[in-house]
Amino acid sequence: MTDLTQPHDHLLKAVLADPETAGTLLRERLPGEIAALLAPDPPELVDGSFIDDELREHLTDRLYRSRLKEGGEAFIYTLLEHKSWPDRKAGWQLHRYITRILEQWEREHPDWEHLPPIIGMIIYHGATPWRIPNELRPLMPSNDLLHPYLPNFRFVVVDLGQIENESLSGNPRLRAGLLALKFVFRKNEQQGIMRLLGLSLRNAPDLLYQVILYIAGTYENVNEVVVRELIRTTHPKEEAKMISQFAQEILSDNPPAWVVDFVRGEVKVMSKFAQEILSKSYPTLVMDLARQEGKQEGQKEGQKKGQKEGAAAILLRQLHRRFGKCSDLIAAKVNAADTELLEIWSDRILDAKSVEDVFSE
C-alpha cells in the first residue's frame, strides 16, 4: 500500500513541493508585519514530522526555515487540521510540537546562546468557523494576578472557509490545492466547486492527478461524470488516460491505503466516483484482502478456513461501519457462510441501503 495513508497529507505534499509555492503561502497568510521581515528567497523545508503517531489521521505538519532581511533566521511551523470542527486543544498541541522542534534544534546546536524564533500557523478547513482564541493562555483559566506567570504564545489561524474562493491565493497551484481542501467538509457544495477548481488547475496541470486522487478519497458527493468534466476543463486530452490510470491504481495489487480501509469497513468516506470504479472489481479486491488476512489465520487453522474467517471478519467490519453494530444473529450468519456466499454479500455492500439488502435472497 502507499506510504501516504492520509489523502490530506498526500495533497499538501504535492502542493507545497515547490519552495516558491510554500513561500507564497507564508507571505500571503502570515500577518503583514511578520511577512515583511522574511527575506525574498524561498523558505527551506526542514525534514521530519513532530506530530504524535495517534494524531496523524487528523493533522499534517510542515516546518520551514526562512532567512530574515535583517540577518538570522526564523522557523515557521504549519499544522493542517483535518477536522470538520475547530479543536479547542489545538494551541496546546502546537505548543508541544514547537517545544519538540526547539529540543531538536538544541541537540544540533549544543553551544547555543539564543533560541531561534518559531511562528506557529494552523491551517483549518472545517465546515464551521474557527472561533477559538489563537493563544495558549485561555486554556488555563485564572485570575489576572497569575497571568504574567503563565506560559503563553500567539499563533496564526488560517480559516479557509472564511476566505473568498478567488482570494485563497494569487498562486494558481496554491489556490487549486487550497480550494480542494476548503470544500472537503462542505458536502453540498462539492459538485458546484468543480468548475472553479478546474479553471485554477489550468495553470497548474501537473497537480490535476493529485487533486483527482484527493477528491476520490474524500469528496463523498462527486461521481465519475463530475470528475470527467473536471479533467476536460483542465486537460481535455488527458481524460481517458487519467481515468484509466486511476482505475489501475485503486484496483492494483498495491492500492492506496484509503481504498483498503474502505474495503475492510474501517472508513466510510469515499467519493461516488471511486466507488463506481471500485465496484467493477470490488468482489475480487475483497477476496484478495481476505486471502491476505486469512493466510495469517491459516497457519493455525488451515489455509482454507483462514481465508474464510478473514473474509467474514472484513464483511462484519464493513457492516458495522455502514449500518452500525451487527446483531448476534447476523454475526452468526456471516461466520457460518462459505467463501462464495461471503463474496456475494461483500459485492452488495456498495449499493445496499440496509442490512437486509445485503442478505436478500
MARSE-873979 format. One record per residue (C-alpha): residue in three letters; x, y, z. Coordinates in steps of 0.001 Angstrom, whole numbers, plus 524288, in hexadecimal, padded with zeros to 5 digits. Example, Ala and Ser with C-alpha at 12.3 -4.5 7.8 and 13.67 -1.06 7.14 Angstrom:
2
Ala8300C7EE6C81E78 Ser835667FBDC81BE4 
//
This chain:
361
Met800008000080000 Thr8044880E087FE15 Asp80C258140980923 Leu803898201A8095E Thr7F77881A8380FBC Gln7F150827CF811F9 Pro7EBCF82E78805A5 His7ED4783C0680BDA Asp7FBAA8399B80E53 His7FDA28349780077 Leu7F75C840AE7FA67 Leu7FE7E84A4E80321 Lys80B96844317FFB2 Ala808768455D7F13C Val80402853927F26D Leu80F7D8582F7FAA0 Ala81A0D850307F3D1 Asp81E5385CAE7ECF5 Pro82596865E77F667 Glu8201B871BB7EF2F Thr8123C86D007F1DA Ala8157586AD380037 Gly81B2587882800BB Thr80EA687E057FAEE Leu806988774D80578 Leu80EDF87D7081026 Arg80F1188B1380A33 Glu8006F88B0C80795 Arg7FBC68852581472 Leu80543889FE81ECC Pro801D689739824D8 Gly807058A22381C31 Glu810DC8A6FD8262A Ile816918993A8278B Ala816C48966D818E4 Ala81E048A340816D6 Leu8295589E4481F22 Leu82BC18926F81660 Ala8363D892B680BD9 Pro831088918E7FDDB Asp837788846E7FAFA Pro82F27878247FCA9 Pro82EA887184809FA Glu83594864A480C54 Leu82D6A858C98100B Val832D18520B81C2B Asp831638434581BB2 Gly8296583C1E825CC Ser81C5A83C7882CBB Phe819CE83F9E83AFF Ile80BD083AB183C34 Asp807F982FBC8457E Asp805E38231783DEC Glu7F7DD821868429D Leu7F44A82F1183D49 Arg7F9CD82DA482F91 Glu7EC4E82A7E82A42 His7E7D08382882E20 Leu7F4148407582CDA Thr7FEAA8434B822DF Asp80A7484BC6825E6 Arg8153E852AC81E6E Leu820DC85A17823FB Tyr8277E864C381C0C Arg833FD86C5981E6D Ser8343D87A1F818EE Arg83ED088472818B5 Leu83BA1891AD81EA0 Lys83E9289E3E8174E Glu846498A3C2822C2 Gly84E268974082498 Gly84BF288AA582BB3 Glu840EF8812D82949 Ala8337787D7D82E03 Phe82B84870FB82D73 Ile81D4F8704D8294C Tyr816228643382DDC Thr809778615F8268F Leu7FF4C857E382BAD Leu7F40B853C3822E9 Glu7E7D684F9782A73 His7DFF7844F38236C Lys7D395846CE82B60 Ser7C60784BE082862 Trp7C5E9853B18350B Pro7D02D85BD583C56 Asp7D80E854FE846C7 Arg7D8D585D5685315 Lys7E539855ED856F6 Ala7EC53859B884A7F Gly7F44E864118518E Trp7F94A859F585B39 Gln7FCBB8508385038 Leu803F285B528491F His80B4985EEB85597 Arg80FC8850CF8576F Tyr8147B84F7784970 Ile81BC585C6A849B1 Thr8227E857E885630 Arg826C184B7E84F18 Ile82C36853C2843FB Leu8341D85BE484DA0 Glu8390784F9D8546D Gln83DB584A488475E Trp84409857578440F Glu84AEF8576885143 Arg8509E849D584ECC Glu8560384ED1841EB His85B3185B7484811 Pro8604F857AE855AB Asp867E58648085729 Trp85C1286D498548C Glu85A7387A9685ACC His84D1D87E2685544 Leu841D88758A850ED Pro83C9B877DD84326 Pro82F3E87E468419E Ile8245F874EA83D6E Ile81741879978382E Gly80C048700183930 Met8019986FA582E8B Ile7F54A8673F82E54 Ile7EE778652482146 Tyr7E06C86161823D7 His7D69085CC5819A1 Gly7CB1E8582F821D3 Ala7BCD485AE681EF7 Thr7BABC863B282ACF Pro7C2168709182D32 Trp7CDE0870EC83625 Arg7C9D0878A584239 Ile7D3FC873A684BD4 Pro7DE0087D658513D Asn7EB0087C8484A23 Glu7F2C587C7A856CF Leu7F6D687230860A1 Arg7F31C8796B86D23 Pro7E42C8786E86BAC Leu7E5B9869C986DE1 Met7EA1186D0387BDD Pro7DF1F874CD88268 Ser7E49787D2988D66 Asn7E3D288AAB89377 Asp7EB488965C88E53 Leu7F5F7895598989D Leu7FA38888268934E His7FA7788C08884F3 Pro8085C8919A884C2 Tyr80D81884C388A0D Leu8069187B9F880B0 Pro80C6D8769C873F0 Asn8064987C84867EA Phe8087E87E5B8596C Arg80057882F284DF8 Phe7FEC187B3D84177 Val7F95587E2F833FB Val7EC76877F082FBA Val7E92A876F182139 Asp7DAB88735C8205F Leu7D8D186FBA81208 Gly7CA0086FEC81376 Gln7CA4687E6D81693 Ile7D2588821A80A99 Glu7CBCA884F57FD81 Asn7CF1087A9D7F360 Glu7D5C3884197EA23 Ser7DDB3889AF7F571 Leu7E35A87CE47FA68 Ser7F02687FB87F376 Gly7F60E887067E80D Asn7FDE287ACC7E4D7 Pro7F5D9871AD7DBE9 Arg7FBDA865577E191 Leu7F9A6869857EF98 Arg7EBE186E867EC86 Ala7E809861777E678 Gly7ED49859CF7F20F Leu7E6A78628D7FC14 Leu7D9DF861F57F46E Ala7DA0D8532B7F4D8 Leu7DCC38536580374 Lys7D27B85DD180631 Phe7C6D4856028015D Val7C9ED8486D8066A Phe7C09D84A39811FD Arg7B6748521A80A58 Lys7AF6B846B480410 Asn7A44584E677FDF4 Glu7ADC08577B7F6D0 Gln7B75A84D767F1A5 Gln7B1BF84BE57E402 Gly7AFC885A8A7E254 Ile7BE0085D9A7E4E6 Met7C339854867DA5B Arg7C32B85E6D7CF48 Leu7CA69868BB7D72E Leu7D3FD85E567DB7A Gly7D5FA85A4A7CD50 Leu7D89F868537C92C Ser7E2D3869B07D3E8 Leu7E94485CFC7CFBF Arg7EAB2861B57C1BE Asn7F66A8696B7C681 Ala7FB7685E057CEA9 Pro7F83B851FB7C63E Asp802CD849A67CCAF Leu7FAAE84A117D939 Leu7EE62844D17D2A0 Tyr7F07F8365D7D565 Gln7F3D9838D87E3AE Val7E730840947E518 Ile7DF8A835707DEC1 Leu7E55982BD77E886 Tyr7E1C6835107F396 Ile7D3CF836DE7EEC1 Ala7D252828377ECDE Gly7D5CA8256D7FAF7 Thr7CEAC830A9801AA Tyr7C3BE837017F97D Glu7B7FA82E5E7FC34 Asn7AE8F835087F2B7 Val7B71F835587E688 Asn7B4B482AE97DC31 Glu7BBE8826B87CFE2 Val7B46A830317C71C Val7B8DC83BC37CF62 Val7C6F8837137CFC9 Arg7C746835607C10B Glu7C22C843467BF7B Leu7CCEB848227C899 Ile7D72F841807C02D Arg7D13D846EC7B39B Thr7D14B854A57B965 Thr7DF88853787BD2D His7E5FD84A2C7B3A4 Pro7DC0D844CB7A9B5 Lys7E5A383C1C7A26E Glu7E919834D47AEF2 Glu7DB49830747B2BF Ala7DBF48223A7AE89 Lys7EA09820B37B305 Met7E77D826167C0B5 Ile7DB1E81E327C30D Ser7E256812007BEBE Gln7EE13815607C733 Phe7E55E8176B7D303 Ala7DE2480A9B7D0C7 Gln7EAEC8032F7CF89 Glu7F018809417DC0F Ile7E493806387E4E6 Leu7E2A17F89C7DF38 Ser7F1007F4EE7DF2B Asp7F7F37EB847E82E Asn7FCC17F7757EFA3 Pro7F0CE800787F0FC Pro7F0D880D147F907 Ala7EEC880A8080770 Trp7E1CB811CB807BC Val7DC7D808077FDBF Val7E0977FC9A80635 Asp7DAC98030581255 Phe7CDDD8050880B3E Val7CD4C7F71080677 Arg7CFFC7F2468142C Gly7C50F7FAD681968 Glu7CE5180306821B6 Val7CA7C80FF681B3E Lys7BDE681474814CD Val7C2958201580CE2 Met7C50981DD37FE79 Ser7BFFB825327F2B2 Lys7B54181F947EA2C Phe7BF49820767DF45 Ala7C8B9817447E63D Gln7BDB380E0F7E9FE Glu7B92A80D747DBD3 Ile7C6D3809AD7D760 Leu7C8ED800917E2D3 Ser7BBF17F9847E121 Lys7C0857F38E7D44A Ser7CA497EAFD7DB69 Tyr7C5907EC7A7E967 Pro7C33D7DDF67EC68 Thr7D0B47DA607E74E Leu7D74D7E4C37EF9B Val7CFA67E09D7FBB6 Met7D3837D2797FA15 Asp7E1B27D6077F746 Leu7E2337DD6180427 Ala7DB557D23880AE5 Arg7E5907C8C7805D1 Gln7F0577D19480B2F Glu7EA257D1AA818B2 Gly7E5FF7C38881798 Lys7F3CD7BF59814B5 Gln7F7DE7C38682251 Glu7EC417BCBA8287F Gly7EEB57B0D382028 Gln7FB997ADF3826E6 Lys7F38A7A8FC83261 Glu7E6A87A47B82C9C Gly7EA307A0F081EBF Gln7EB037AA0D8131A Lys7DD457A7CE80DFB Lys7D6ED7AA6A81B27 Gly7DFB87B63181D38 Gln7DB9B7BC4C8104E Lys7CD3E7BAA7813A2 Glu7CF117C05C8213A Gly7D68C7CBD581B87 Ala7CB947CE81811C3 Ala7C1527CD7381C86 Ala7C8DD7D6DE82537 Ile7C9D07E0ED81A41 Leu7BB4D7DFCE8172E Leu7B7917E1A682580 Arg7C0117EDE082651 Gln7B9B97F31E819E0 Leu7AC1F7F0A781F42 His7AF9C7F72E82C17 Arg7B4D08035E82538 Arg7A9598046481BD3 Phe79DCF800AF82482 Gly7A25E80078832A0 Lys7A4CC7F52083BC2 Cys7A05E7E80A8364C Ser7973D7DF4A83DE1 Asp79BF77D232842D9 Leu7933E7CBC9838AF Ile799C27D30882D73 Ala7A7517D02F832EB Ala7A4187C1BB833E3 Lys79EC07C1BD82608 Val7AB1B7C7F1820AC Asn7B43E7BF0C82833 Ala7ACCF7B2FB8239C Ala7ACC77B6B38152A Asp7B6047B0EC80B28 Thr7BFC37B8E980354 Glu7B7227B9DE7F73A Leu7ABAA7BF5D7FEE0 Leu7B46E7C8F780615 Glu7B90D7CE087F8E9 Ile7AAF87D0327F471 Trp7A7887D7B2800DD Ser7B3FB7DFE68000D Asp7B0497E3997F226 Arg7A3687E93B7F70B Ile7A9427F23A80163 Leu7AB467FDCE7F82C Asp79D1A7FE817F399 Ala795CE7F94E7FF7B Lys78CF6802E780690 Ser78B5E7FA068125A Val7909A7ED8F81870 Glu784F77E652812DA Asp7890A7EA2080503 Val7963A7E39D80702 Phe790377D68C80AD2 Ser784567D698801F1 Glu782437CA067FA52 
//
